[in-house]
């Protein structure tokens, strides 16, 4: 099952870390055309569009592949307890 909330939170953290690594402040992002509120929402892990993702990649000079690499590890969660393959088989003796 996909957990979009976890994906966008992880993406927001990665964007924030990359921004800081490049020594940009959130206010600097305004000069690239982002509103302060929009950028804060991105870093807070709010859902973004593909257009915004492309814009972020262009601004921070990073490929999409690099930006989202391994985020799928936090995106999916499995309900193993209810999955039929994980149910304990009950054998009836007679």
Backbone as ProteinMPNN parsed JSONL, in Angstrom:
{"seq_chain_A": "XXXXXXXXXXXXXXXXXXXXXXXXXXXXXXXXXXXXXXXXXXXXXXXXXXXXXXXXXXXXXXXXXXXXXXXXXXXXXXXXXXXXXXXXXXXXXX", "coords_chain_A": {"N_chain_A": [[0.845, -1.174, 0.0], [0.563, 2.213, -0.807], [2.02, 4.974, 0.806], [1.527, 8.067, 0.635], [1.853, 10.347, 2.19], [4.115, 9.84, 3.768], [5.997, 9.674, 1.721], [6.03, 12.337, 0.647], [6.807, 13.773, 2.919], [9.4, 12.763, 3.308], [10.528, 13.566, 0.882], [10.337, 16.349, 1.167], [12.108, 16.747, 3.309], [14.478, 15.927, 2.099], [14.717, 17.855, 0.071], [14.985, 20.161, 1.649], [17.423, 19.544, 2.978], [19.161, 19.466, 0.783], [18.926, 22.088, -0.156], [20.054, 23.486, 2.021], [22.61, 22.401, 1.982], [23.575, 23.562, -0.301], [23.78, 26.069, 0.573], [21.637, 27.871, 0.559], [19.059, 29.983, 1.742], [15.642, 29.791, 2.914], [14.461, 32.121, 2.137], [16.067, 32.824, -0.017], [15.033, 31.256, -1.995], [12.936, 32.629, -3.035], [14.017, 34.317, -4.923], [14.291, 32.598, -7.008], [11.804, 32.344, -7.934], [9.908, 31.052, -6.4], [7.263, 31.321, -4.042], [7.507, 32.354, -0.631], [5.781, 30.992, 1.068], [4.996, 28.802, -0.534], [7.443, 27.442, -0.822], [7.983, 26.782, 1.84], [5.905, 25.007, 2.302], [6.607, 22.934, 0.578], [8.975, 21.99, 1.809], [7.888, 21.234, 4.2], [6.68, 18.938, 3.583], [4.337, 18.793, 2.159], [2.095, 17.718, -0.464], [3.255, 17.95, -3.845], [3.256, 19.114, -7.278], [4.218, 17.575, -10.414], [5.278, 19.525, -12.029], [6.228, 21.379, -10.138], [8.147, 19.747, -8.941], [9.956, 19.422, -11.084], [10.772, 22.068, -11.331], [12.02, 22.523, -8.859], [14.162, 20.712, -9.117], [15.544, 21.878, -11.276], [16.21, 24.337, -10.141], [17.851, 23.606, -7.965], [19.786, 22.244, -9.25], [19.79, 19.414, -9.696], [19.144, 16.059, -10.644], [15.946, 14.544, -11.327], [15.878, 11.847, -10.789], [17.972, 11.543, -8.937], [17.005, 13.113, -6.856], [14.673, 11.815, -5.962], [15.538, 9.267, -5.478], [15.524, 6.195, -3.803], [13.423, 6.963, -2.164], [11.22, 5.424, -2.329], [11.521, 3.483, -0.473], [10.465, 4.418, 1.891], [7.925, 4.879, 1.173], [6.149, 2.776, 0.78], [4.152, 0.7, 2.751], [3.56, -2.305, 4.384], [0.921, -4.416, 5.181], [1.407, -6.843, 6.924], [0.289, -8.522, 8.828], [-2.331, -9.132, 8.137], [-2.174, -10.322, 5.723], [-2.81, -13.09, 3.634], [-0.721, -14.964, 3.236], [0.75, -14.726, 5.498], [-0.727, -15.643, 7.543], [-1.218, -17.817, 10.241], [-1.316, -21.234, 9.85], [-3.908, -23.375, 10.715], [-4.123, -26.505, 11.986], [-6.305, -29.144, 12.067], [-6.794, -31.664, 14.279], [-7.809, -35.09, 14.457]], "CA_chain_A": [[0.0, 0.0, 0.0], [1.347, 3.439, -0.93], [1.821, 5.979, 1.839], [1.961, 9.308, 0.011], [2.26, 11.299, 3.225], [5.51, 9.535, 4.101], [6.814, 10.034, 0.562], [6.208, 13.788, 0.544], [7.611, 14.223, 4.067], [10.796, 12.409, 3.016], [10.955, 14.438, -0.206], [10.524, 17.68, 1.738], [13.352, 16.734, 4.085], [15.593, 15.858, 1.156], [14.808, 19.171, -0.568], [15.545, 21.068, 2.662], [18.832, 19.209, 3.171], [19.89, 19.872, -0.418], [18.967, 23.562, -0.14], [21.022, 23.903, 3.026], [23.937, 21.99, 1.504], [23.97, 24.552, -1.302], [23.858, 27.325, 1.334], [20.518, 28.757, 0.269], [18.04, 30.115, 2.774], [14.302, 29.723, 2.333], [14.236, 33.424, 1.497], [16.759, 32.8, -1.315], [14.2, 30.547, -2.969], [12.064, 33.643, -3.644], [14.703, 34.835, -6.115], [14.117, 31.602, -8.071], [10.415, 32.392, -8.356], [9.005, 30.405, -5.444], [6.81, 32.171, -2.933], [8.012, 31.836, 0.643], [4.795, 30.019, 1.566], [5.08, 27.595, -1.352], [8.665, 26.713, -0.489], [7.803, 26.23, 3.182], [5.004, 23.855, 2.168], [7.4, 21.854, -0.026], [9.868, 21.444, 2.826], [7.062, 20.645, 5.262], [6.214, 17.639, 3.126], [3.026, 18.848, 1.522], [2.147, 17.207, -1.834], [3.623, 18.89, -4.906], [3.0, 18.652, -8.64], [5.403, 17.241, -11.201], [5.829, 20.811, -12.469], [7.018, 21.897, -9.02], [9.306, 18.856, -8.811], [10.9, 19.802, -12.142], [11.251, 23.406, -10.988], [12.967, 22.332, -7.759], [15.355, 20.075, -9.674], [16.258, 22.884, -12.068], [16.718, 25.351, -9.22], [18.916, 23.056, -7.131], [20.728, 21.569, -10.152], [19.8, 17.998, -9.358], [18.226, 15.29, -11.492], [14.783, 13.982, -10.638], [16.262, 10.516, -10.32], [18.767, 11.695, -7.714], [16.186, 13.7, -5.797], [13.694, 10.87, -5.417], [16.152, 7.951, -5.319], [15.316, 5.461, -2.556], [12.256, 7.414, -1.398], [10.235, 4.353, -2.341], [11.721, 2.675, 0.736], [9.581, 4.93, 2.94], [6.618, 5.128, 0.578], [5.277, 1.616, 0.856], [4.088, -0.058, 3.993], [2.873, -3.57, 4.145], [0.118, -4.95, 6.275], [1.753, -8.264, 6.913], [-0.509, -9.329, 9.746], [-3.588, -9.553, 7.525], [-1.934, -10.946, 4.426], [-3.072, -14.531, 3.735], [0.502, -15.763, 3.307], [1.32, -14.59, 6.834], [-1.649, -16.202, 8.52], [-0.801, -19.116, 10.77], [-2.211, -22.313, 9.441], [-4.442, -24.156, 11.836], [-4.345, -27.888, 11.596], [-7.306, -29.79, 12.908], [-6.507, -33.084, 14.561], [-9.048, -35.809, 14.658]], "C_chain_A": [[0.897, 1.246, 0.0], [0.996, 4.417, 0.187], [2.375, 7.3, 1.302], [2.452, 10.332, 1.03], [3.729, 11.09, 3.596], [6.442, 9.917, 2.956], [7.084, 11.534, 0.532], [6.973, 14.364, 1.739], [9.087, 13.952, 3.812], [11.351, 13.291, 1.894], [11.218, 15.846, 0.319], [11.809, 17.787, 2.533], [14.552, 16.725, 3.15], [15.798, 17.201, 0.458], [15.438, 20.174, 0.404], [17.039, 20.818, 2.859], [19.682, 19.66, 1.985], [20.008, 21.392, -0.498], [20.035, 24.05, 0.825], [22.443, 23.561, 2.604], [24.475, 22.997, 0.485], [23.994, 25.97, -0.724], [22.819, 28.365, 0.902], [19.608, 28.818, 1.492], [16.676, 29.938, 2.106], [13.988, 31.028, 1.61], [14.921, 33.502, 0.131], [15.896, 32.155, -2.397], [13.221, 31.499, -3.663], [12.7, 34.163, -4.926], [14.635, 33.86, -7.29], [12.66, 31.502, -8.519], [9.424, 31.687, -7.44], [8.496, 31.451, -4.463], [7.344, 31.541, -1.649], [7.078, 30.747, 1.174], [4.87, 28.706, 0.785], [6.304, 26.78, -0.964], [8.56, 26.072, 0.898], [6.917, 24.99, 3.142], [5.734, 22.663, 1.557], [8.243, 21.183, 1.053], [9.112, 20.82, 3.999], [6.484, 19.299, 4.853], [4.817, 17.63, 2.564], [3.148, 18.32, 0.08], [2.468, 18.308, -2.844], [3.296, 18.275, -6.255], [4.318, 18.266, -9.306], [6.073, 18.525, -11.684], [6.705, 21.414, -11.372], [8.266, 21.052, -8.807], [10.373, 19.209, -9.845], [11.552, 21.149, -11.838], [12.294, 23.325, -9.872], [14.273, 21.741, -8.283], [16.192, 21.06, -10.471], [16.922, 23.906, -11.152], [17.92, 24.849, -8.431], [19.939, 22.246, -7.931], [20.916, 20.094, -9.783], [18.815, 17.278, -10.279], [17.053, 14.791, -10.656], [15.16, 12.635, -10.028], [17.044, 10.618, -9.012], [17.916, 12.214, -6.557], [15.244, 12.692, -5.165], [14.264, 9.471, -5.177], [15.965, 7.426, -3.896], [14.147, 5.959, -1.707], [11.168, 6.348, -1.386], [10.375, 3.46, -1.11], [10.811, 3.128, 1.875], [8.141, 5.09, 2.452], [5.645, 3.979, 0.776], [5.311, 1.021, 2.255], [3.202, -1.27, 3.742], [2.108, -3.981, 5.392], [0.338, -6.453, 6.295], [0.834, -9.101, 7.785], [-1.793, -9.838, 9.116], [-3.4, -10.255, 6.183], [-2.098, -12.454, 4.567], [-1.807, -15.376, 3.873], [1.148, -15.699, 4.685], [0.41, -15.134, 7.929], [-1.142, -17.571, 8.967], [-1.831, -20.163, 10.362], [-2.632, -23.107, 10.677], [-4.722, -25.566, 11.329], [-5.303, -28.515, 12.597], [-6.948, -31.251, 13.066], [-7.802, -33.855, 14.768], [-8.888, -37.188, 15.141]], "O_chain_A": [[1.88, 1.305, 0.738], [-0.177, 4.656, 0.474], [3.551, 7.611, 1.493], [3.374, 11.097, 0.748], [4.489, 12.05, 3.722], [7.541, 10.422, 3.184], [8.233, 11.958, 0.407], [7.709, 15.338, 1.587], [9.932, 14.81, 4.068], [12.506, 13.713, 1.946], [12.216, 16.467, -0.047], [12.519, 18.789, 2.448], [15.532, 17.433, 3.383], [16.936, 17.635, 0.275], [16.321, 20.943, 0.023], [17.829, 21.761, 2.903], [20.787, 20.172, 2.163], [21.058, 21.922, -0.863], [20.83, 24.927, 0.488], [23.371, 24.335, 2.839], [25.678, 23.249, 0.421], [24.203, 26.944, -1.448], [23.087, 29.567, 0.882], [19.416, 27.82, 2.187], [16.573, 29.935, 0.879], [13.316, 31.023, 0.578], [14.42, 34.165, -0.777], [16.024, 32.479, -3.578], [12.735, 31.205, -4.755], [12.002, 34.422, -5.907], [14.889, 34.242, -8.433], [12.319, 30.683, -9.373], [8.219, 31.726, -7.688], [9.23, 32.369, -4.097], [7.599, 30.338, -1.597], [7.529, 29.712, 1.665], [4.815, 27.626, 1.374], [6.216, 25.563, -0.797], [9.004, 24.941, 1.095], [7.159, 24.029, 3.873], [5.514, 21.52, 1.96], [8.228, 19.96, 1.195], [9.652, 19.969, 4.706], [5.876, 18.601, 5.665], [4.175, 16.582, 2.497], [4.206, 18.464, -0.533], [2.012, 19.444, -2.712], [3.085, 17.067, -6.364], [5.396, 18.596, -8.812], [7.3, 18.602, -11.741], [7.799, 21.904, -11.649], [9.334, 21.592, -8.52], [11.557, 19.285, -9.518], [12.748, 21.334, -12.065], [13.33, 23.987, -9.937], [15.358, 22.209, -7.936], [17.417, 21.074, -10.352], [18.071, 24.29, -11.372], [18.895, 25.578, -8.247], [20.845, 21.638, -7.359], [22.031, 19.609, -9.59], [17.778, 17.831, -10.646], [17.157, 14.638, -9.439], [14.801, 12.332, -8.89], [16.796, 9.851, -8.081], [18.093, 11.796, -5.413], [15.04, 12.715, -3.952], [13.545, 8.583, -4.719], [16.217, 8.131, -2.919], [13.907, 5.42, -0.627], [10.289, 6.369, -0.525], [9.433, 2.755, -0.749], [10.428, 2.325, 2.725], [7.246, 5.401, 3.238], [4.443, 4.198, 0.924], [6.374, 0.865, 2.856], [2.234, -1.225, 2.983], [2.613, -3.892, 6.512], [-0.451, -7.224, 5.749], [0.623, -10.28, 7.501], [-2.3, -10.884, 9.524], [-4.366, -10.727, 5.583], [-1.583, -13.042, 5.518], [-1.822, -16.399, 4.557], [2.001, -16.526, 5.008], [0.754, -15.083, 9.11], [-0.694, -18.377, 8.151], [-3.038, -19.983, 10.517], [-1.825, -23.45, 11.54], [-5.465, -25.769, 10.369], [-5.119, -28.419, 13.81], [-6.817, -31.981, 12.084], [-8.793, -33.283, 15.222], [-9.879, -37.889, 15.345]]}, "name": "protein", "num_of_chains": 1, "seq": "XXXXXXXXXXXXXXXXXXXXXXXXXXXXXXXXXXXXXXXXXXXXXXXXXXXXXXXXXXXXXXXXXXXXXXXXXXXXXXXXXXXXXXXXXXXXXX"}
